[in-house]
Amino acid sequence: GLVDRLRHYFLSYKQLPGAGARKVQIAEVYGREEAVEVIRRSIEDYRAKFGAPEERARKLREMLGDAR
């Protein structure tokens, strides 16, 4: 299923052929509720560090002379 494909991707995407032992481990697979909470917190962290994406886009348009 989808989780198996994602697991395969994350275990192999940086692995060079013949490179030996894997450098990535998946310790645990979380359920939907935990995943949604991790995403919510990640969005909060992003906004705290970089600001709201909408505001950054507006500022970029202003800098490029295309403030809408």
Jmol script that loads the backbone (N, CA, C; Angstrom):
load data "model"
ATOM      1  N   GLY A   1       0.794  -1.177   0.000  1.00  0.00           N
ATOM      2  CA  GLY A   1       0.000   0.000   0.000  1.00  0.00           C
ATOM      3  C   GLY A   1       0.855   1.267   0.000  1.00  0.00           C
ATOM      4  N   LEU A   2       0.199   2.356   0.227  1.00  0.00           N
ATOM      5  CA  LEU A   2       0.858   3.663   0.202  1.00  0.00           C
ATOM      6  C   LEU A   2       1.971   3.772   1.239  1.00  0.00           C
ATOM      7  N   VAL A   3       1.717   3.292   2.452  1.00  0.00           N
ATOM      8  CA  VAL A   3       2.744   3.382   3.499  1.00  0.00           C
ATOM      9  C   VAL A   3       3.980   2.590   3.099  1.00  0.00           C
ATOM     10  N   ASP A   4       3.792   1.427   2.491  1.00  0.00           N
ATOM     11  CA  ASP A   4       4.936   0.628   2.045  1.00  0.00           C
ATOM     12  C   ASP A   4       5.728   1.348   0.959  1.00  0.00           C
ATOM     13  N   ARG A   5       5.046   2.005   0.039  1.00  0.00           N
ATOM     14  CA  ARG A   5       5.750   2.751  -1.016  1.00  0.00           C
ATOM     15  C   ARG A   5       6.513   3.928  -0.434  1.00  0.00           C
ATOM     16  N   LEU A   6       5.894   4.640   0.513  1.00  0.00           N
ATOM     17  CA  LEU A   6       6.593   5.755   1.161  1.00  0.00           C
ATOM     18  C   LEU A   6       7.796   5.258   1.952  1.00  0.00           C
ATOM     19  N   ARG A   7       7.630   4.155   2.655  1.00  0.00           N
ATOM     20  CA  ARG A   7       8.736   3.573   3.411  1.00  0.00           C
ATOM     21  C   ARG A   7       9.898   3.244   2.459  1.00  0.00           C
ATOM     22  N   HIS A   8       9.590   2.589   1.342  1.00  0.00           N
ATOM     23  CA  HIS A   8      10.626   2.247   0.366  1.00  0.00           C
ATOM     24  C   HIS A   8      11.325   3.505  -0.147  1.00  0.00           C
ATOM     25  N   TYR A   9      10.555   4.530  -0.464  1.00  0.00           N
ATOM     26  CA  TYR A   9      11.136   5.776  -0.969  1.00  0.00           C
ATOM     27  C   TYR A   9      12.114   6.365   0.038  1.00  0.00           C
ATOM     28  N   PHE A  10      11.675   6.545   1.273  1.00  0.00           N
ATOM     29  CA  PHE A  10      12.534   7.197   2.255  1.00  0.00           C
ATOM     30  C   PHE A  10      13.729   6.334   2.653  1.00  0.00           C
ATOM     31  N   LEU A  11      13.608   5.028   2.526  1.00  0.00           N
ATOM     32  CA  LEU A  11      14.747   4.166   2.839  1.00  0.00           C
ATOM     33  C   LEU A  11      15.754   4.100   1.700  1.00  0.00           C
ATOM     34  N   SER A  12      15.351   4.448   0.489  1.00  0.00           N
ATOM     35  CA  SER A  12      16.246   4.246  -0.646  1.00  0.00           C
ATOM     36  C   SER A  12      16.588   5.490  -1.450  1.00  0.00           C
ATOM     37  N   TYR A  13      15.947   6.627  -1.232  1.00  0.00           N
ATOM     38  CA  TYR A  13      16.128   7.757  -2.142  1.00  0.00           C
ATOM     39  C   TYR A  13      17.524   8.352  -2.113  1.00  0.00           C
ATOM     40  N   LYS A  14      18.273   8.219  -1.028  1.00  0.00           N
ATOM     41  CA  LYS A  14      19.648   8.719  -0.995  1.00  0.00           C
ATOM     42  C   LYS A  14      20.669   7.587  -1.047  1.00  0.00           C
ATOM     43  N   GLN A  15      20.198   6.379  -1.159  1.00  0.00           N
ATOM     44  CA  GLN A  15      21.072   5.212  -1.124  1.00  0.00           C
ATOM     45  C   GLN A  15      21.672   4.967  -2.508  1.00  0.00           C
ATOM     46  N   LEU A  16      22.981   5.059  -2.599  1.00  0.00           N
ATOM     47  CA  LEU A  16      23.653   4.766  -3.855  1.00  0.00           C
ATOM     48  C   LEU A  16      23.767   3.256  -4.027  1.00  0.00           C
ATOM     49  N   PRO A  17      23.676   2.769  -5.267  1.00  0.00           N
ATOM     50  CA  PRO A  17      23.832   1.328  -5.490  1.00  0.00           C
ATOM     51  C   PRO A  17      25.179   0.849  -4.956  1.00  0.00           C
ATOM     52  N   GLY A  18      25.163  -0.227  -4.207  1.00  0.00           N
ATOM     53  CA  GLY A  18      26.390  -0.791  -3.661  1.00  0.00           C
ATOM     54  C   GLY A  18      27.006   0.011  -2.535  1.00  0.00           C
ATOM     55  N   ALA A  19      26.262   0.925  -1.934  1.00  0.00           N
ATOM     56  CA  ALA A  19      26.822   1.816  -0.913  1.00  0.00           C
ATOM     57  C   ALA A  19      26.912   1.176   0.467  1.00  0.00           C
ATOM     58  N   GLY A  20      26.410  -0.018   0.617  1.00  0.00           N
ATOM     59  CA  GLY A  20      26.498  -0.660   1.921  1.00  0.00           C
ATOM     60  C   GLY A  20      25.268  -0.420   2.770  1.00  0.00           C
ATOM     61  N   ALA A  21      25.500  -0.314   4.072  1.00  0.00           N
ATOM     62  CA  ALA A  21      24.393  -0.205   5.026  1.00  0.00           C
ATOM     63  C   ALA A  21      23.578   1.071   4.807  1.00  0.00           C
ATOM     64  N   ARG A  22      22.299   0.959   5.065  1.00  0.00           N
ATOM     65  CA  ARG A  22      21.418   2.122   4.946  1.00  0.00           C
ATOM     66  C   ARG A  22      21.761   3.166   5.993  1.00  0.00           C
ATOM     67  N   LYS A  23      21.614   4.431   5.613  1.00  0.00           N
ATOM     68  CA  LYS A  23      21.862   5.536   6.533  1.00  0.00           C
ATOM     69  C   LYS A  23      20.572   6.065   7.142  1.00  0.00           C
ATOM     70  N   VAL A  24      19.445   5.625   6.617  1.00  0.00           N
ATOM     71  CA  VAL A  24      18.143   6.106   7.080  1.00  0.00           C
ATOM     72  C   VAL A  24      17.412   4.959   7.768  1.00  0.00           C
ATOM     73  N   GLN A  25      16.768   5.284   8.876  1.00  0.00           N
ATOM     74  CA  GLN A  25      15.935   4.307   9.566  1.00  0.00           C
ATOM     75  C   GLN A  25      14.557   4.917   9.799  1.00  0.00           C
ATOM     76  N   ILE A  26      13.550   4.084   9.729  1.00  0.00           N
ATOM     77  CA  ILE A  26      12.201   4.514  10.075  1.00  0.00           C
ATOM     78  C   ILE A  26      11.870   3.812  11.383  1.00  0.00           C
ATOM     79  N   ALA A  27      11.913   4.565  12.466  1.00  0.00           N
ATOM     80  CA  ALA A  27      11.724   3.982  13.792  1.00  0.00           C
ATOM     81  C   ALA A  27      10.267   3.621  14.051  1.00  0.00           C
ATOM     82  N   GLU A  28       9.358   4.433  13.522  1.00  0.00           N
ATOM     83  CA  GLU A  28       7.948   4.224  13.829  1.00  0.00           C
ATOM     84  C   GLU A  28       7.091   4.881  12.756  1.00  0.00           C
ATOM     85  N   VAL A  29       5.946   4.294  12.483  1.00  0.00           N
ATOM     86  CA  VAL A  29       4.971   4.879  11.572  1.00  0.00           C
ATOM     87  C   VAL A  29       3.799   5.347  12.428  1.00  0.00           C
ATOM     88  N   TYR A  30       3.463   6.613  12.308  1.00  0.00           N
ATOM     89  CA  TYR A  30       2.402   7.197  13.120  1.00  0.00           C
ATOM     90  C   TYR A  30       1.073   7.150  12.392  1.00  0.00           C
ATOM     91  N   GLY A  31       0.021   7.300  13.149  1.00  0.00           N
ATOM     92  CA  GLY A  31      -1.320   7.345  12.588  1.00  0.00           C
ATOM     93  C   GLY A  31      -1.662   8.735  12.079  1.00  0.00           C
ATOM     94  N   ARG A  32      -2.867   8.855  11.549  1.00  0.00           N
ATOM     95  CA  ARG A  32      -3.320  10.103  10.943  1.00  0.00           C
ATOM     96  C   ARG A  32      -3.309  11.266  11.927  1.00  0.00           C
ATOM     97  N   GLU A  33      -3.823  11.059  13.127  1.00  0.00           N
ATOM     98  CA  GLU A  33      -3.904  12.163  14.092  1.00  0.00           C
ATOM     99  C   GLU A  33      -2.529  12.737  14.415  1.00  0.00           C
ATOM    100  N   GLU A  34      -1.568  11.856  14.649  1.00  0.00           N
ATOM    101  CA  GLU A  34      -0.210  12.332  14.943  1.00  0.00           C
ATOM    102  C   GLU A  34       0.389  13.051  13.744  1.00  0.00           C
ATOM    103  N   ALA A  35       0.142  12.516  12.550  1.00  0.00           N
ATOM    104  CA  ALA A  35       0.682  13.139  11.343  1.00  0.00           C
ATOM    105  C   ALA A  35       0.107  14.539  11.143  1.00  0.00           C
ATOM    106  N   VAL A  36      -1.195  14.688  11.342  1.00  0.00           N
ATOM    107  CA  VAL A  36      -1.828  15.999  11.197  1.00  0.00           C
ATOM    108  C   VAL A  36      -1.249  16.979  12.212  1.00  0.00           C
ATOM    109  N   GLU A  37      -1.013  16.520  13.428  1.00  0.00           N
ATOM    110  CA  GLU A  37      -0.438  17.389  14.459  1.00  0.00           C
ATOM    111  C   GLU A  37       0.992  17.805  14.103  1.00  0.00           C
ATOM    112  N   VAL A  38       1.787  16.878  13.584  1.00  0.00           N
ATOM    113  CA  VAL A  38       3.155  17.210  13.165  1.00  0.00           C
ATOM    114  C   VAL A  38       3.124  18.253  12.052  1.00  0.00           C
ATOM    115  N   ILE A  39       2.230  18.088  11.094  1.00  0.00           N
ATOM    116  CA  ILE A  39       2.113  19.052   9.995  1.00  0.00           C
ATOM    117  C   ILE A  39       1.679  20.416  10.527  1.00  0.00           C
ATOM    118  N   ARG A  40       0.694  20.435  11.431  1.00  0.00           N
ATOM    119  CA  ARG A  40       0.222  21.696  12.010  1.00  0.00           C
ATOM    120  C   ARG A  40       1.355  22.428  12.724  1.00  0.00           C
ATOM    121  N   ARG A  41       2.123  21.690  13.511  1.00  0.00           N
ATOM    122  CA  ARG A  41       3.241  22.311  14.231  1.00  0.00           C
ATOM    123  C   ARG A  41       4.331  22.780  13.273  1.00  0.00           C
ATOM    124  N   SER A  42       4.550  22.026  12.214  1.00  0.00           N
ATOM    125  CA  SER A  42       5.553  22.424  11.220  1.00  0.00           C
ATOM    126  C   SER A  42       5.157  23.724  10.538  1.00  0.00           C
ATOM    127  N   ILE A  43       3.879  23.870  10.231  1.00  0.00           N
ATOM    128  CA  ILE A  43       3.386  25.111   9.624  1.00  0.00           C
ATOM    129  C   ILE A  43       3.583  26.275  10.584  1.00  0.00           C
ATOM    130  N   GLU A  44       3.278  26.062  11.861  1.00  0.00           N
ATOM    131  CA  GLU A  44       3.500  27.111  12.864  1.00  0.00           C
ATOM    132  C   GLU A  44       4.974  27.503  12.928  1.00  0.00           C
ATOM    133  N   ASP A  45       5.857  26.504  12.949  1.00  0.00           N
ATOM    134  CA  ASP A  45       7.299  26.779  12.997  1.00  0.00           C
ATOM    135  C   ASP A  45       7.748  27.568  11.771  1.00  0.00           C
ATOM    136  N   TYR A  46       7.255  27.181  10.591  1.00  0.00           N
ATOM    137  CA  TYR A  46       7.611  27.873   9.358  1.00  0.00           C
ATOM    138  C   TYR A  46       7.181  29.333   9.422  1.00  0.00           C
ATOM    139  N   ARG A  47       5.931  29.552   9.821  1.00  0.00           N
ATOM    140  CA  ARG A  47       5.412  30.921   9.902  1.00  0.00           C
ATOM    141  C   ARG A  47       6.179  31.743  10.935  1.00  0.00           C
ATOM    142  N   ALA A  48       6.568  31.121  12.052  1.00  0.00           N
ATOM    143  CA  ALA A  48       7.331  31.840  13.078  1.00  0.00           C
ATOM    144  C   ALA A  48       8.702  32.249  12.550  1.00  0.00           C
ATOM    145  N   LYS A  49       9.302  31.404  11.727  1.00  0.00           N
ATOM    146  CA  LYS A  49      10.649  31.695  11.226  1.00  0.00           C
ATOM    147  C   LYS A  49      10.635  32.600   9.995  1.00  0.00           C
ATOM    148  N   PHE A  50       9.711  32.347   9.064  1.00  0.00           N
ATOM    149  CA  PHE A  50       9.737  33.042   7.777  1.00  0.00           C
ATOM    150  C   PHE A  50       8.568  34.002   7.560  1.00  0.00           C
ATOM    151  N   GLY A  51       7.570  33.965   8.421  1.00  0.00           N
ATOM    152  CA  GLY A  51       6.387  34.793   8.224  1.00  0.00           C
ATOM    153  C   GLY A  51       5.355  34.070   7.377  1.00  0.00           C
ATOM    154  N   ALA A  52       4.226  34.709   7.220  1.00  0.00           N
ATOM    155  CA  ALA A  52       3.139  34.114   6.440  1.00  0.00           C
ATOM    156  C   ALA A  52       3.515  34.094   4.960  1.00  0.00           C
ATOM    157  N   PRO A  53       3.341  32.959   4.284  1.00  0.00           N
ATOM    158  CA  PRO A  53       3.671  32.888   2.855  1.00  0.00           C
ATOM    159  C   PRO A  53       2.936  33.936   2.026  1.00  0.00           C
ATOM    160  N   GLU A  54       1.695  34.231   2.407  1.00  0.00           N
ATOM    161  CA  GLU A  54       0.915  35.217   1.660  1.00  0.00           C
ATOM    162  C   GLU A  54       1.579  36.592   1.724  1.00  0.00           C
ATOM    163  N   GLU A  55       2.069  36.938   2.905  1.00  0.00           N
ATOM    164  CA  GLU A  55       2.740  38.230   3.088  1.00  0.00           C
ATOM    165  C   GLU A  55       4.061  38.268   2.320  1.00  0.00           C
ATOM    166  N   ARG A  56       4.783  37.175   2.338  1.00  0.00           N
ATOM    167  CA  ARG A  56       6.049  37.124   1.602  1.00  0.00           C
ATOM    168  C   ARG A  56       5.805  37.267   0.105  1.00  0.00           C
ATOM    169  N   ALA A  57       4.736  36.640  -0.396  1.00  0.00           N
ATOM    170  CA  ALA A  57       4.401  36.751  -1.818  1.00  0.00           C
ATOM    171  C   ALA A  57       4.023  38.188  -2.165  1.00  0.00           C
ATOM    172  N   ARG A  58       3.262  38.841  -1.289  1.00  0.00           N
ATOM    173  CA  ARG A  58       2.877  40.234  -1.525  1.00  0.00           C
ATOM    174  C   ARG A  58       4.110  41.125  -1.584  1.00  0.00           C
ATOM    175  N   LYS A  59       5.031  40.937  -0.650  1.00  0.00           N
ATOM    176  CA  LYS A  59       6.254  41.743  -0.634  1.00  0.00           C
ATOM    177  C   LYS A  59       7.085  41.505  -1.893  1.00  0.00           C
ATOM    178  N   LEU A  60       7.137  40.261  -2.344  1.00  0.00           N
ATOM    179  CA  LEU A  60       7.884  39.956  -3.562  1.00  0.00           C
ATOM    180  C   LEU A  60       7.254  40.651  -4.765  1.00  0.00           C
ATOM    181  N   ARG A  61       5.926  40.615  -4.863  1.00  0.00           N
ATOM    182  CA  ARG A  61       5.252  41.309  -5.967  1.00  0.00           C
ATOM    183  C   ARG A  61       5.550  42.801  -5.927  1.00  0.00           C
ATOM    184  N   GLU A  62       5.551  43.381  -4.728  1.00  0.00           N
ATOM    185  CA  GLU A  62       5.881  44.804  -4.596  1.00  0.00           C
ATOM    186  C   GLU A  62       7.299  45.077  -5.082  1.00  0.00           C
ATOM    187  N   MET A  63       8.223  44.221  -4.693  1.00  0.00           N
ATOM    188  CA  MET A  63       9.619  44.410  -5.099  1.00  0.00           C
ATOM    189  C   MET A  63       9.770  44.302  -6.610  1.00  0.00           C
ATOM    190  N   LEU A  64       8.934  43.486  -7.229  1.00  0.00           N
ATOM    191  CA  LEU A  64       9.000  43.301  -8.675  1.00  0.00           C
ATOM    192  C   LEU A  64       8.145  44.318  -9.422  1.00  0.00           C
ATOM    193  N   GLY A  65       7.481  45.201  -8.672  1.00  0.00           N
ATOM    194  CA  GLY A  65       6.684  46.250  -9.296  1.00  0.00           C
ATOM    195  C   GLY A  65       5.319  45.802  -9.755  1.00  0.00           C
ATOM    196  N   ASP A  66       4.797  44.728  -9.158  1.00  0.00           N
ATOM    197  CA  ASP A  66       3.502  44.191  -9.573  1.00  0.00           C
ATOM    198  C   ASP A  66       2.607  43.986  -8.362  1.00  0.00           C
ATOM    199  N   ALA A  67       2.461  45.008  -7.524  1.00  0.00           N
ATOM    200  CA  ALA A  67       1.611  44.884  -6.334  1.00  0.00           C
ATOM    201  C   ALA A  67       0.149  44.886  -6.750  1.00  0.00           C
ATOM    202  N   ARG A  68      -0.538  43.802  -6.447  1.00  0.00           N
ATOM    203  CA  ARG A  68      -1.958  43.672  -6.810  1.00  0.00           C
ATOM    204  C   ARG A  68      -2.821  43.933  -5.618  1.00  0.00           C
TER     205      ARG A  68
END
end "model"
wireframe off; spacefill off
backbone 0.3
color backbone group
